[in-house]
Amino acid sequence: MATVELTMAQALVRWLVAQKVETESGIKPLFPGVFGIFGHGNVTCLAEALERVQDVLPTYRGQNEQGMALAGVAYAKAKRAQQIMVATSSVGPGATNMVTAAAVAMANRLPLLILSGDTFQNRRPDPVLQQVENFDDPTVTVNDCFKPVTRYWDRISHAEQLLKTLPAAVATMLDPSSRGPAFLGLPQDIQATACGYPESFFAEHIWRIPRRRADEASLRDAADLIKSAKKPLIIAGGGVLYSRAEGVLNDFAATHGIPVAETTAGKTSVLDSHAHGLGLTGPTGTTAANALASDADVVICVGTRLQDFTTGSWSCFQDPDVRLISINAAAYDAAKHRAMSVVGDAKVTLQELGGLLSDWSAPPARMAQAQSEMDEWRDYLAGRRAITNEVPRYSEVVGAINALSTEHDRALTAAGGLPGEMNKGWLAKSHGSYDCDYAFSTMGYETSGGWGAAVAMAEEDKGDLIVFVGDGSYMMMNSDIYSSVLSGHKMIVIVCDNGGYAVINRLQNYKGGKSFNNLIKDCRLGDGVEPFMPNFAQHAAAMGAITYDVDTIDALKDAFTKARDADRTVVISTRVQSHDWTGGDSWWDVGVPEVSPRKEVQEAKKDHEANRAAQQRIDI
């Protein structure tokens, strides 16, 4: 057997380069790039190996380890989980900075390969710089923090381990039933160790993403239950988009007369032009979707884990005899809440289920009900998008940019008030054109994820990446505006300045609390300090972006039109109202104090418990 002498780090990089994946558009590199920040734990060995392959595995310099790993998550989402970015850091704080991003990938069921430096396996120089020592177990390092937030975890304690762990990590990341992030700890001494690796290990390998077929008996049971339905509803989750099943889903819905609601991850499964679409259910949903969920007798859940923002904390479904059918590639998700479990790929499962349903269709009154509810919702939304010539509302900002967007653009947001406004007000013009991290709702995902999505979109050379970010999230993480300018990956960033954490202030007030520590004006300030907001345009300009500072919708439209022709990232800062929100919400379960001297809290508790009485316990 022919071998080649390489260090562990060199072998790792060479193997990554050899991996390809079969996609609808052809054979692609499985690992198209690396987001990296180098330190003493990865610069002398891993960086040495990466530097020599920049023509096939480019490395992009990040500014913050969490940010660059978030960029990797957004890249995977833009590629519908078919390609995987690498994020690498040194030991210690560089590694732990990525734990949050790993959790984002884990919650979203998205692949990301994290390579972090680790302390010496031989322990000769211990304790090394940035090492946290465990008094009881010397094998534990800070990298063990990744175990709860990754699907696959390993520490390479011997160079030969790569032969087993690398294929296993990729198989885990690509299989829809187990998909999520993988972590490899790379001890400094082992990175440098040379080993005779089989040359065959580095032969080009083409991976194919499996499409699991559902058990025939479960398909028959699901078909029988659907045929018994008088008021069925489909809820399309992110699994629809990752399976590229949107075409089959929409044909299925139209053929069988079943209205379709969406989850946040599944948004754009149905386009605004589809007559059977309802928007989202739950607290960030539409009145139409929530109305259809309320009286549904059979709910067909496709590729969703049924988060509380989809179910309204299980208050959305009010038929006491409602039955759930859960189509999911992951058995863990399919078996939730006593659902009739159909474990399989969304696309092939819907195709086979459609065959079993044959010419069956839901009663025509069901679709008529859906369209009537949507007509009312559209009238309401049109009013919300209408320009008031006052300080703009979120809905005006979203509506104005949405109207100017094209089917080739991609919108991205994550936390605060924008998910609700975007989930309700961004009307989808193409499939897979929307990314809202609401699985982990990570503040700071917006600009970093925007950079990653822009890298993904650059390969298509069409459309703009449009980032919507609140002032709170912008302050939490913004340095990848600079990254995008450096790497030449343009994005258009809309910063909505409403004076602080306004949507949490809304929740605080709604549940009886006094405004406290959320809006800047309600924070503890130094003596003589007046509340003020940063100049976001000036800040972004200092990072190399083209900037505009606006406070009217007309000025916003003008700035956005100019941004289209810009040669680099553009940041548009606009004032928005902090107390005017789009309705359509369902109830949401949060903790409200049982005892409080505050009358407003006491009243909120009574109201909360009254709503809790409508909470369905489908799982018992």
Buried (B, 14 or more C-beta within 10 A) or exposed (E): EEEBEBBBBBBBBBBBBBBBBBBEEEEBBBBBBBBBBBBBBBBBBBBBBBEEBEEEBEBBBBBBBBBBBBBBBBBBBBBBBBBBBBBBBBBBEBBBBBBBBBBBBBBBBBBBBBBBBBBBBEEEEEEBEBBBEEEEEEEEBBBBBBEEBBBBBBBBEEBBBBBEBBBEBBBBBBBBBBBBBBBBBBBBBBBBBEBEBEEEBBEEBEBEBEBBBBEEEBBEBBBEBBBEBEBBBBBBBBBBBBBBBBEBBBEBBBBBBBBBBBBBBBBBBBBEEBEBBBBBBBBBBBBBBBBBBBBBBBBBBBBBBBBBBBBBBBBBBEBEEBBBBBBBBBEEBBBBBEBBBBBBBBBBBBBBBBEBBEEBBBEEEBBEBBBEBBEEBBEBBEEBBEBEEEBBBBBBBBBBBBEBBEEBBBBBBBBBBBBBBBBBBBBBBBBBBBBBBBBBBBBBBBBBBBBBBBBBBBEEEEBBBBBBBBBBBBBBBBBBBBBBBBBEBBBBBBBBBBBBBBBBBBEBBBBBBEEEEBBBBBEEEEEEEEEEBBEBBEBBBEBBBBBBBBEBBEBBBBBBEEBEEEEBBBBBBBBBBBEBBBEBBBBBBEEBBEEBEEEBBBEBBEBBEEBEEBBBEBEE
